[in-house]
């Protein structure tokens, strides 16, 4: 398990990846060629993966992301140390906070 700021990255065994992910639309890379896991609303910084891979958003308001890095990858952010990910599948979860009457994603 890996954490970078408000982003949690949890390894997933390939057998546990839902079958629909193979057909699901992939998230686009940003202008710098990165897969953005979370964009900082306040700072404009991003938690992003550099290197080959795919990112699929699961349905739902807080739909987690499924990340596949077939050769491994690095998670980078302007204010955090980089994290090296071994090859494989990961579930990416944004930290949430309780607000009376609802739940929201933590603003970075």
C-alpha positions as CSV (number, residue, x, y, z in Angstrom):
1,X,0.0,0.0,0.0
2,X,1.3,3.5,-0.9
3,X,0.2,7.0,0.2
4,X,1.1,10.3,-1.3
5,X,-0.7,13.2,0.4
6,X,-4.4,12.6,0.0
7,X,-4.1,9.7,-2.5
8,X,-4.0,6.1,-1.4
9,X,-2.7,3.5,-3.9
10,X,-3.6,-0.1,-3.1
11,X,-2.2,-3.1,-5.0
12,X,-4.9,-5.3,-6.7
13,X,-4.2,-8.9,-7.8
14,X,-5.0,-9.3,-11.5
15,X,-7.7,-11.8,-10.8
16,X,-9.6,-9.2,-8.8
17,X,-9.7,-6.6,-11.6
18,X,-13.3,-6.4,-12.8
19,X,-13.9,-7.9,-16.3
20,X,-15.5,-4.6,-17.6
21,X,-12.2,-2.7,-17.1
22,X,-10.7,-4.2,-20.3
23,X,-13.5,-2.5,-22.3
24,X,-13.8,0.6,-20.2
25,X,-12.7,4.0,-21.6
26,X,-9.3,5.0,-20.4
27,X,-8.5,8.4,-18.8
28,X,-6.5,10.7,-21.1
29,X,-3.0,11.9,-20.3
30,X,-2.5,15.5,-19.5
31,X,-0.5,17.9,-21.7
32,X,2.7,16.7,-20.1
33,X,2.0,13.0,-20.9
34,X,1.1,12.0,-17.3
35,X,-1.8,10.0,-16.0
36,X,-3.3,12.3,-13.4
37,X,-4.6,10.6,-10.3
38,X,-5.6,13.8,-8.5
39,X,-5.4,17.4,-9.4
40,X,-4.9,19.9,-6.6
41,X,-7.8,22.3,-6.7
42,X,-6.0,24.9,-4.6
43,X,-2.4,24.6,-5.8
44,X,-2.8,23.3,-9.3
45,X,-0.3,20.5,-8.5
46,X,-1.0,17.0,-9.5
47,X,-0.5,13.5,-8.2
48,X,0.4,11.8,-11.5
49,X,1.9,8.6,-12.9
50,X,4.8,8.9,-15.4
51,X,5.5,6.0,-17.7
52,X,3.5,3.5,-19.6
53,X,0.1,2.5,-18.2
54,X,-3.7,3.0,-18.2
55,X,-6.1,4.6,-15.8
56,X,-9.8,3.7,-15.7
57,X,-12.4,5.5,-13.6
58,X,-15.0,3.4,-11.9
59,X,-18.6,4.6,-11.9
60,X,-20.0,6.6,-9.0
61,X,-19.5,10.0,-7.4
62,X,-16.3,8.9,-5.7
63,X,-15.5,6.3,-8.2
64,X,-12.1,4.9,-7.5
65,X,-9.5,4.7,-10.2
66,X,-7.9,1.5,-11.4
67,X,-4.3,2.0,-12.5
68,X,-2.4,-0.5,-14.6
69,X,1.4,-0.1,-14.9
70,X,2.6,-3.0,-17.0
71,X,6.3,-2.1,-16.6
72,X,6.0,-0.3,-13.3
73,X,5.8,3.4,-12.9
74,X,6.5,6.5,-10.7
75,X,3.9,8.6,-8.9
76,X,5.1,12.2,-8.8
77,X,3.9,15.4,-7.2
78,X,5.5,18.8,-6.9
79,X,5.4,18.8,-3.1
80,X,6.0,15.1,-2.3
81,X,8.7,12.5,-2.8
82,X,8.2,10.3,-5.8
83,X,6.9,6.8,-5.3
84,X,8.1,3.8,-7.4
85,X,5.3,1.3,-8.2
86,X,6.1,-2.2,-9.2
87,X,4.3,-3.5,-12.3
88,X,0.7,-4.5,-11.8
89,X,-2.7,-3.2,-11.0
90,X,-3.7,-0.7,-8.3
91,X,-6.9,0.9,-6.9
92,X,-6.4,4.7,-6.4
93,X,-8.6,6.2,-3.7
94,X,-8.8,9.8,-2.8
95,X,-9.1,10.7,0.9
96,X,-12.6,11.9,1.9
97,X,-13.8,14.0,4.8
98,X,-17.1,14.1,6.5
99,X,-19.1,17.3,6.1
100,X,-22.4,17.4,8.1
101,X,-24.9,15.7,5.8
102,X,-22.5,14.5,3.2
103,X,-19.0,13.3,2.3
104,X,-16.5,15.1,0.0
105,X,-13.1,14.6,-1.5
106,X,-10.3,16.4,0.4
107,X,-9.2,19.5,-1.4
108,X,-5.5,19.7,-2.0
